[in-house]
Amino acid sequence: MADGQKKHITLIVSNVSDIRQFDWVTDPILAEDYRFSFVLLNVQAGAFEREVQMLGLSLLSIRYRGKRDLLNAIASMTRFFVQAKPDIVHAHLLDASLAGLIAACLVRVRHRIYTRHHSNLHYESHCHGILYDRLVNWMATRVVATCANGRRFLVNSEGLSSKKITTLPFGINANDYQQIAPSRIRRLSAYYQIDSLWPVVGMVSRYEKYKGIEYVVGAFKKLLNIYPNACLVIANAKGRDSESIKKNLKTLPALSYREIDFESDMYALYQLFDVFAHVPVDPVCEAFGQVYIESLLAGIPAIFTMSGIAPEFVKHGKNALVVPFCDSDAIFNSLCRILQDSALANRLKTQGQEDVARQFSKVSMIQNLKQLYQTC
């Protein structure tokens, strides 16, 4: 189909540093019927912008430092939409959705999709955000929930009609996480100075209280008594609760942990971990939790709490170890089980990879996206 006959979809994204979650825009399954453009809201231009330009896609990059730049973002997007004339806008993350859907409504873009990447965050803190959530829900013609948990929250807590919601889980490419050149792993191990340390406990988590980082820190303190050369590595180490989390980390020996603000080669970084932990503090605080599936697909024995997508596929003792919410002792005991029982660790690794590859393939996600866009 010629470009002029394809539907034009504009993806609106805020505060995302790389294109990894959106590399499906060039997939042949979608490229046959759709052409894409991007609107990016970031503090400054970076890798995401460069990667979009390398793909030859139309791009509007807006400097966005927070709500003080909201009106400028709306105005810039309004002008962009008038010229680009998208058939569909698909917004991801709250700031992009708030600004983007207001602009789309102003120029009467008929199909306005919003993927909900958070769950009950604004009910636990930042209560003014509840108004933003409800406004975005109202402006969107379609709301995407990333798991059944998220769908239930939208219906039961926010009163959104189930007819307006599409459930569409994330999908990832298994080869990206499993075919890693040893040189990439050695480079990161040397760079972060962990090549002589064992065991390495990994987390990939923004610094938000609901992620439960403090409970992993508590467990890791006890682990150091058994494994004095252990290292705790936290990637994506930034967020609203940075001050309190960094203060807690400073109670650990200085050389026993690493904070990684941004790492472009996350696929190789996972291979540095001997055990992985992702322990959100309640069943609904995680809207999806992509690290659940990333860590298992990377073959890392993992310790989880049951939030987000986890209840739909995680099975205790089969593909991961499950611990109660907010329980450092349970996390510590599970760390010891995995580190001291190689047969268990290998079983978790094998079954975790198989389950994720079967249930969360990139191809399935792209096919589901195409079905969503075909309804517009």
Disulfide bonds with the S-S distance in Angstrom:
none
